[in-house]
Amino acid sequence: MLRKIILTLIGLFVILTSLDAGTSKRKGTAGAEELRIPVGSRGVALGGGVVAEVQGVDALYWNPAGASFVNKSAEAMFSHVSWIADMKVNYLAVIANFGGVGVFGLSLKSLDFGEIPLTTIDAPDGTGETFSPNYLTAALSY
């Protein structure tokens, strides 16, 4: 029994020490920052102070465990926000209470940066072309 535990711990140690998020060129940078853009008027107004007590459809962003406290059979939420530098954030969340089975939730968040002028070394003021990046994040909760 002790041998199995030791071999398992050694295996986990070998696996976990070899994990690397990103490349060596991106050390010290963060990824997926779009996930940190808050949604829901109540949570934003309270500066995120709702994490411990949020309930219902708002909970899918702040604390998914709070969705289990829904009293209705279903709830939905939609939000559209103009964020910094005219970025657009759209959020859709739906939860459904299936009684003894549990509560299921689905949320979608899109971040649209709008049109950004394309610049190059030879044309630092722009080439006349634009590009339009978007992020789409989906979450399924139970």
N, C-alpha and C positions, 0 to 999 in steps of 0.2 A: 504494500500500500504506500509506504513512504517512498519507494522507488518510483512509482507512478507519479506521485506529486512532484518529486524533484525533476523528473523528465518533462513533465508538463510545464513547470516553471522555467526550465531551461529553454524549452521550445518557444514559449511565449516571449522570453527575453530576447531570443534570436530574431523572432519575427518583428517585435516592436522596435528593436534598435535599428532595423533596416528600413523602417517607414520614413518617407520623406515627402512632404507636401510641396510640390513645385520643383523647380530646378535650383541649382546652386546660384544661379544668376539673380534669383528673386528672394534671397534671404533677407529677412527684416521687413518684408512687405506683407500686406494683408490681402486676402482674397475674399471674394463674395461680399464686399461691403454693401451691396444693394440690399442684403438681407437685414441690415441694421436700420433701414429707413422705417420709422414707426408708422402704424396705421391705427385708425380708430380715434375719434375725437376725445373720448374720455381718457384713454391711456396717454395720448400725446399731451393733453392739458395737464395731467398730473405728473408729467415727466417720467413716465414708466413706473410710477409708484403703485400700479394696480396689479403687479405680477402675482402677489400672494393671494389676492382676493377676487380676481377677475372671473366672471362666469358668463356662460352663453357663447354666442358666436364670436365676440371680441377675444375670447380666450385662445382661439386658434393661433393668433399671432403672439400674444403675451405669455401664455402658459396653457398649452393644450389640455392639461388635466382639468382645468376649470370648465371645459366644455361638457363634462359629465354631469354638471349641476343644472343642466337645462331642464325646465319644467314643461316646456312646450314640445310638440312633436317635431317641429322643425323651425329653424331660424336662418335668416340670410342677411348679408351685409354687403354693401357696395360703397366704395370710396374712390373719389378722384381728387388728386391734389396736385397743384403746381408747386414743384419743389424748387430748390436752388437752381439758378441759371435757366429757368424755364423748362426744366425737366418735368415730365408728367409721370405721376405714379398712380396706377389703377389697381384696385384691390377688390377681389370678390371672394366671399367666404360663405359656405353653407354647412350647417350641421343638421343631422336628423337623429332623433331618439327612437331606437328600435326596442324599447322596453327592456326585457330581460337580456337581450343580446348585447346592448350597449349603445353608445353614441358614436356615429361616424361623422367625420368632417372632411371637407375639401376646401382648400384655399388656393387662389391664384393671384400672383402679384406681377404686374408688368411695369417696367421702367423704360420710358422712352426719352432719349436724349435730344430728340429733334434733329434738325439738319445741322451738321457741323462742316465748315469749309475744309476742304482737303488742302493741306500745305505740304510743300517739299522744300528741300535745301535750295533748289533753284528758284522756287516761287514761295517765299515765306509769307507773302500776303494772300496767298491762295491761288489755286489753279483755275478757279471757276467751277470746279466740281464740288459736290458735297457727298457726305455719307451719313447714314442715320442708324446708329447702333441701338439695339433694344435688348433688354433682359426679360426673361420670363421665368418665374419661379412657381412651382406647384408643390403642394404639400397635402398628403393624405393622413388623416389622424383617426385613431380608434380609442 
